[in-house]
Amino acid sequence: MDERIVGRKDIVELFRKMYGITTWHGARKSIEKNHFPLRRTPSGRPMFIISELIEYDEEFLKHVGL
């Protein structure tokens, strides 16, 4: 299992499962509003580290497939 969720598509898919948000714009607003730990890869792609998301909210554990 990968330790990261990388890219807009994968992040939007996670947010669709969790909150019903289906667009990158909606996901970004939710990320900013809730202060989720969004990081960037060296190439600039958005990513989450799964362990940080689970620390933030254990509800993510159900949706990341661990």
N, CA, C and O of each residue as an XYZ file, in Angstrom:
264
protein
N       0.854     -1.199      0.000
C       0.000      0.000      0.000
C       0.881      1.236      0.000
O       1.837      1.329      0.771
N       0.562      2.166     -0.851
C       1.321      3.406     -0.925
C       1.022      4.253      0.303
O      -0.106      4.266      0.796
N       2.019      4.950      0.788
C       1.870      5.794      1.968
C       1.346      7.183      1.639
O       1.108      7.998      2.530
N       1.168      7.443      0.345
C       0.750      8.779     -0.064
C      -0.438      8.717     -1.007
O      -0.662      7.720     -1.693
N      -1.191      9.802     -1.023
C      -2.238     10.004     -2.020
C      -1.759     11.188     -2.843
O      -1.698     12.316     -2.354
N      -1.418     10.919     -4.105
C      -0.779     11.933     -4.940
C      -1.666     12.276     -6.123
O      -2.203     11.391     -6.790
N      -1.814     13.558     -6.373
C      -2.519     14.034     -7.552
C      -3.959     14.430     -7.269
O      -4.602     13.943     -6.339
N      -4.430     15.333     -8.109
C      -5.785     15.861     -7.948
C      -6.845     14.769     -8.038
O      -7.781     14.738     -7.239
N      -6.696     13.867     -9.020
C      -7.709     12.836     -9.230
C      -7.889     11.966     -7.991
O      -9.016     11.716     -7.562
N      -6.789     11.511     -7.420
C      -6.863     10.639     -6.246
C      -7.381     11.384     -5.023
O      -8.129     10.822     -4.223
N      -6.991     12.631     -4.877
C      -7.460     13.426     -3.742
C      -8.961     13.686     -3.868
O      -9.692     13.573     -2.884
N      -9.423     14.032     -5.069
C     -10.853     14.267     -5.276
C     -11.631     12.980     -5.029
O     -12.724     13.028     -4.465
N     -11.096     11.835     -5.435
C     -11.772     10.556     -5.186
C     -11.921     10.305     -3.690
O     -12.978      9.856     -3.246
N     -10.891     10.583     -2.909
C     -10.969     10.438     -1.450
C     -12.025     11.376     -0.871
O     -12.826     10.964     -0.032
N     -12.033     12.622     -1.309
C     -13.000     13.591     -0.797
C     -14.423     13.257     -1.250
O     -15.385     13.571     -0.548
N     -14.565     12.620     -2.423
C     -15.891     12.182     -2.862
C     -16.422     11.118     -1.899
O     -17.586     11.160     -1.504
N     -15.566     10.167     -1.526
C     -15.974      9.117     -0.589
C     -16.293      9.692      0.791
O     -17.264      9.282      1.428
N     -15.489     10.627      1.244
C     -15.635     11.157      2.600
C     -16.773     12.172      2.719
O     -17.577     12.105      3.649
N     -16.838     13.105      1.780
C     -17.717     14.259      1.938
C     -18.681     14.486      0.782
O     -19.526     15.378      0.859
N     -18.577     13.709     -0.278
C     -19.429     13.926     -1.441
C     -18.954     15.058     -2.330
O     -19.703     15.519     -3.192
N     -17.725     15.516     -2.140
C     -17.154     16.602     -2.953
C     -16.591     15.980     -4.227
O     -15.805     15.035     -4.162
N     -16.990     16.506     -5.387
C     -16.623     15.867     -6.649
C     -15.718     16.704     -7.547
O     -15.406     16.280     -8.660
N     -15.290     17.876     -7.095
C     -14.429     18.723     -7.928
C     -13.163     19.098     -7.164
O     -13.138     19.091     -5.933
N     -12.123     19.424     -7.912
C     -10.876     19.858     -7.291
C     -11.088     21.175     -6.554
O     -10.547     21.379     -5.468
N     -11.874     22.061     -7.145
C     -12.152     23.352     -6.504
C     -12.818     23.139     -5.138
O     -12.439     23.768     -4.150
N     -13.798     22.258     -5.096
C     -14.471     21.958     -3.830
C     -13.536     21.314     -2.822
O     -13.591     21.621     -1.631
N     -12.675     20.420     -3.300
C     -11.709     19.769     -2.408
C     -10.739     20.802     -1.844
O     -10.427     20.773     -0.654
N     -10.259     21.714     -2.689
C      -9.330     22.757     -2.217
C      -9.968     23.626     -1.142
O      -9.335     23.946     -0.136
N     -11.224     24.008     -1.360
C     -11.919     24.827     -0.366
C     -12.034     24.080      0.958
O     -11.846     24.667      2.024
N     -12.339     22.794      0.892
C     -12.457     21.980      2.104
C     -11.103     21.826      2.784
O     -11.014     21.886      4.010
N     -10.052     21.629      1.998
C      -8.696     21.496      2.541
C      -8.308     22.764      3.279
O      -7.786     22.702      4.392
N      -8.558     23.908      2.669
C      -8.213     25.187      3.293
C      -9.060     25.451      4.535
O      -8.545     25.895      5.562
N     -10.354     25.178      4.437
C     -11.270     25.439      5.544
C     -10.936     24.584      6.771
O     -10.984     25.061      7.905
N     -10.598     23.320      6.525
C     -10.357     22.375      7.618
C      -8.879     22.212      7.969
O      -8.531     21.428      8.852
N      -8.019     22.945      7.285
C      -6.576     22.924      7.554
C      -5.974     21.526      7.448
O      -5.162     21.123      8.281
N      -6.390     20.781      6.396
C      -5.800     19.473      6.159
C      -4.338     19.647      5.764
O      -3.978     20.662      5.168
N      -3.490     18.670      6.089
C      -2.038     18.788      5.843
C      -1.663     18.495      4.385
O      -1.020     17.482      4.110
N      -2.049     19.352      3.463
C      -1.717     19.184      2.043
C      -0.256     19.537      1.828
O       0.226     20.568      2.296
N       0.432     18.672      1.118
C       1.835     18.904      0.753
C       1.948     18.914     -0.764
O       0.970     18.665     -1.469
N       3.119     19.196     -1.249
C       3.400     19.173     -2.686
C       4.622     18.298     -2.942
O       5.568     18.291     -2.154
N       4.593     17.562     -4.051
C       5.767     16.801     -4.470
C       6.784     17.791     -5.032
O       6.438     18.949     -5.264
N       8.028     17.367     -5.256
C       9.011     18.285     -5.861
C       8.570     18.832     -7.221
O       8.979     19.923     -7.619
N       7.738     18.071     -7.927
C       7.251     18.541     -9.232
C       6.024     19.441     -9.112
O       5.550     19.978    -10.114
N       5.501     19.610     -7.887
C       4.381     20.520     -7.667
C       3.021     19.859     -7.556
O       2.020     20.546     -7.356
N       2.960     18.536     -7.683
C       1.671     17.842     -7.570
C       1.217     17.832     -6.114
O       2.036     17.657     -5.212
N      -0.082     18.019     -5.876
C      -0.588     17.981     -4.499
C      -0.571     16.551     -3.971
O      -0.775     15.596     -4.722
N      -0.324     16.415     -2.657
C      -0.331     15.080     -2.064
C      -0.647     15.151     -0.582
O      -0.431     16.166      0.079
N      -1.165     14.035     -0.081
C      -1.352     13.833      1.343
C      -0.521     12.637      1.748
O      -0.393     11.681      0.982
N       0.041     12.675      2.933
C       0.670     11.505      3.531
C      -0.405     10.878      4.410
O      -0.955     11.530      5.298
N      -0.697      9.611      4.155
C      -1.835      8.947      4.793
C      -1.758      9.001      6.308
O      -2.767      9.258      6.965
N      -0.580      8.764      6.879
C      -0.468      8.766      8.347
C      -0.821     10.129      8.936
O      -1.363     10.199     10.039
N      -0.521     11.216      8.218
C      -0.877     12.555      8.695
C      -2.389     12.767      8.637
O      -2.965     13.393      9.526
N      -3.027     12.249      7.594
C      -4.482     12.372      7.506
C      -5.154     11.609      8.641
O      -6.120     12.093      9.231
N      -4.647     10.424      8.946
C      -5.243      9.613     10.005
C      -5.030     10.272     11.358
O      -5.918     10.234     12.210
N      -3.864     10.878     11.570
C      -3.635     11.638     12.804
C      -4.638     12.777     12.916
O      -5.143     13.076     13.998
N      -4.920     13.411     11.772
C      -5.838     14.545     11.770
C      -7.256     14.081     12.084
O      -7.958     14.712     12.874
N      -7.678     12.979     11.465
C      -9.044     12.487     11.645
C      -9.066     10.987     11.376
O      -8.807     10.560     10.251
N      -9.368     10.188     12.382
C      -9.363      8.739     12.233
C     -10.412      8.250     11.241
O     -10.344      7.102     10.802
N     -11.374      9.085     10.878
C     -12.383      8.730      9.894
C     -11.735      8.414      8.542
O     -12.277      7.621      7.772
N     -10.590      9.022      8.247
C      -9.896      8.764      6.983
C      -9.451      7.309      6.877
O      -9.330      6.778      5.773
N      -9.206      6.662      8.007
C      -8.739      5.277      8.006
C      -9.708      4.365      7.259
O      -9.274      3.420      6.600
N     -11.000      4.627      7.348
C     -11.996      3.815      6.659
C     -11.938      3.982      5.147
O     -12.331      3.077      4.411
N     -11.456      5.123      4.676
C     -11.552      5.460      3.261
C     -10.246      5.342      2.487
O     -10.257      5.454      1.261
N      -9.122      5.120      3.163
C      -7.851      5.037      2.436
C      -7.447      3.601      2.173
O      -6.416      3.364      1.542
N      -8.228      2.635      2.637
C      -7.986      1.244      2.296
C      -6.883      0.561      3.074
O      -6.289     -0.392      2.570
N      -6.588      1.007      4.275
C      -5.567      0.340      5.093
C      -6.183     -0.721      5.964
O      -5.476     -1.386      6.721
